[in-house]
Amino acid sequence: MNKNKKEVGATIKQIRKERGFSQVELSKKMGFKDHTALTKIETGVNDVNSETLMQLAKILDVHVGTFFTGKTSALPNFKIKQYDDCYRDDMIFMVLCAKDALKKIPTINPDLLDIQKNYLNKGDMFWIALNENNRVIGCVGYETINPLEARVHRLYIKPELKRQGIGGALLDTVLKYVKEKGYKKISIHLGDEKYWESKLFYKAKGFVETEPRILEKAI
Ligand SMILES: CC(C)(COP(=O)(O)OP(=O)(O)OC[C@H]1O[C@@H](n2cnc3c(N)ncnc32)[C@H](O)[C@@H]1OP(=O)(O)O)[C@@H](O)C(=O)NCCC(=O)NCCS
């Protein structure tokens, strides 16, 4: 453990970032008084005891052994961040590429032109997945349907990076967030038949078709 504490710390940091938590946010969830303790864990300055590791594993939703093997999953190197306007054009480019790959004529969804107005100002949220070069490789948002139901919107993955768990990680980010906000149900309105993959994806994620093209999941 001592020998590897730098690597353990680096793995904790990597998983925290993949989950979209800042040091301050994760420290709060851990009950630390500020982010100093977490900084020391992540940089390998401090040892981390088994209780803290168990708690971190629970919050970050990984097996505790992951901290030692460093193998978080087969996921490529990416991070999920809350949306920022500086990524707008690259995100729209990625969505157009995703539509093109589905053999759809790529058209811009008007809501994507102004995420601030269409999501954030309404109290809803939007995320992007970024690769190591800060290029947008995925996105997702949600809309409040009613105080108990959130609806997923615009889940898109860069076509050449599908089936590597990025869509799942983005969906998990939404689920975790809306659950903490007190929503009890998450739903999705499927696009036309050209979006055939999404039906398989949501069913694999436990969603059930409740009416034509509407899939839901209790959270
Ligand atoms: C739907 C989409 C977001 C899924 O993203 P992804 O990163 O490929 O998904 P994941 O790798 O997390 O897949 C999780 C599971 O979903 C299921 N799944 C996803 N794509 C699938 C496919 N093409 N065929 C069968 N199952 C599929 C599998 O069970 C998969 O697990 P596995 O790869 O271990 O078998 C992606 O295919 C996409 O961007 N499609 C185009 C845009 C789109 O349809 N968006 C939804 C608009 S409503």
The ligand as an SDF file (V2000), in Angstrom:
LIG
                    3D

 48 50  0  0  0  0  0  0  0  0999 V2000
  -26.7730    5.0850  -28.3650 C   0  0  0  0  0  0  0  0  0  0  0  0
  -25.3420    5.5140  -28.0410 C   0  0  0  0  0  0  0  0  0  0  0  0
  -25.3680    6.8480  -27.3070 C   0  0  0  0  0  0  0  0  0  0  0  0
  -24.6840    4.4340  -27.1310 C   0  0  0  0  0  0  0  0  0  0  0  0
  -23.3930    4.9050  -26.7430 O   0  0  0  0  0  0  0  0  0  0  0  0
  -22.1600    3.9010  -26.5270 P   0  0  0  0  0  0  0  0  0  0  0  0
  -21.0240    4.6590  -25.9610 O   0  0  0  0  0  0  0  0  0  0  0  0
  -21.9010    3.1740  -27.8070 O   0  0  0  0  0  0  0  0  0  0  0  0
  -22.8010    2.9070  -25.4590 O   0  0  0  0  0  0  0  0  0  0  0  0
  -22.0490    1.8950  -24.4590 P   0  0  0  0  0  0  0  0  0  0  0  0
  -20.7240    1.5160  -25.0240 O   0  0  0  0  0  0  0  0  0  0  0  0
  -22.0570    2.4940  -23.0980 O   0  0  0  0  0  0  0  0  0  0  0  0
  -23.0490    0.6460  -24.5230 O   0  0  0  0  0  0  0  0  0  0  0  0
  -23.6450    0.0890  -23.3660 C   0  0  0  0  0  0  0  0  0  0  0  0
  -24.4530   -1.1230  -23.7810 C   0  0  0  0  0  0  0  0  0  0  0  0
  -25.5730   -0.7340  -24.6120 O   0  0  0  0  0  0  0  0  0  0  0  0
  -25.8250   -1.7810  -25.5720 C   0  0  0  0  0  0  0  0  0  0  0  0
  -25.5600   -1.2650  -26.9190 N   0  0  0  0  0  0  0  0  0  0  0  0
  -25.0480   -0.0440  -27.2560 C   0  0  0  0  0  0  0  0  0  0  0  0
  -24.9670    0.0630  -28.6100 N   0  0  0  0  0  0  0  0  0  0  0  0
  -25.4110   -1.1060  -29.1220 C   0  0  0  0  0  0  0  0  0  0  0  0
  -25.5350   -1.6120  -30.4440 C   0  0  0  0  0  0  0  0  0  0  0  0
  -25.1740   -0.8690  -31.5180 N   0  0  0  0  0  0  0  0  0  0  0  0
  -26.0270   -2.8700  -30.6030 N   0  0  0  0  0  0  0  0  0  0  0  0
  -26.3820   -3.6220  -29.5460 C   0  0  0  0  0  0  0  0  0  0  0  0
  -26.2710   -3.2000  -28.2350 N   0  0  0  0  0  0  0  0  0  0  0  0
  -25.7970   -1.9580  -28.0390 C   0  0  0  0  0  0  0  0  0  0  0  0
  -24.8380   -2.8960  -25.2610 C   0  0  0  0  0  0  0  0  0  0  0  0
  -25.4500   -3.7660  -24.3240 O   0  0  0  0  0  0  0  0  0  0  0  0
  -23.6920   -2.1250  -24.6270 C   0  0  0  0  0  0  0  0  0  0  0  0
  -22.8680   -2.9100  -23.7900 O   0  0  0  0  0  0  0  0  0  0  0  0
  -21.6900   -3.8100  -24.4790 P   0  0  0  0  0  0  0  0  0  0  0  0
  -20.9640   -2.9380  -25.4430 O   0  0  0  0  0  0  0  0  0  0  0  0
  -20.8540   -4.2160  -23.2710 O   0  0  0  0  0  0  0  0  0  0  0  0
  -22.3820   -4.9590  -25.1350 O   0  0  0  0  0  0  0  0  0  0  0  0
  -24.4530    5.6120  -29.3250 C   0  0  0  0  0  0  0  0  0  0  0  0
  -24.6190    4.4260  -30.0870 O   0  0  0  0  0  0  0  0  0  0  0  0
  -24.8070    6.7820  -30.2240 C   0  0  0  0  0  0  0  0  0  0  0  0
  -24.3020    7.8840  -30.0430 O   0  0  0  0  0  0  0  0  0  0  0  0
  -25.6700    6.5230  -31.2160 N   0  0  0  0  0  0  0  0  0  0  0  0
  -26.0500    7.5550  -32.1540 C   0  0  0  0  0  0  0  0  0  0  0  0
  -26.8720    8.6390  -31.5600 C   0  0  0  0  0  0  0  0  0  0  0  0
  -28.1090    8.1450  -30.8270 C   0  0  0  0  0  0  0  0  0  0  0  0
  -28.7600    7.2150  -31.2470 O   0  0  0  0  0  0  0  0  0  0  0  0
  -28.4100    8.8620  -29.7510 N   0  0  0  0  0  0  0  0  0  0  0  0
  -29.6180    8.6610  -29.0170 C   0  0  0  0  0  0  0  0  0  0  0  0
  -30.6510    9.6390  -29.4960 C   0  0  0  0  0  0  0  0  0  0  0  0
  -32.2480    9.2340  -28.8240 S   0  0  0  0  0  0  0  0  0  0  0  0
  1  2  1  0
  2  3  1  0
  2  4  1  0
  2 36  1  0
  4  5  1  0
  5  6  1  0
  6  7  2  0
  6  8  1  0
  6  9  1  0
  9 10  1  0
 10 11  2  0
 10 12  1  0
 10 13  1  0
 13 14  1  0
 14 15  1  0
 15 16  1  0
 15 30  1  0
 16 17  1  0
 17 18  1  0
 17 28  1  0
 18 19  1  0
 18 27  1  0
 19 20  2  0
 20 21  1  0
 21 22  1  0
 21 27  2  0
 22 23  1  0
 22 24  2  0
 24 25  1  0
 25 26  2  0
 26 27  1  0
 28 29  1  0
 28 30  1  0
 30 31  1  0
 31 32  1  0
 32 33  2  0
 32 34  1  0
 32 35  1  0
 36 37  1  0
 36 38  1  0
 38 39  2  0
 38 40  1  0
 40 41  1  0
 41 42  1  0
 42 43  1  0
 43 44  2  0
 43 45  1  0
 45 46  1  0
 46 47  1  0
 47 48  1  0
M  END
$$$$
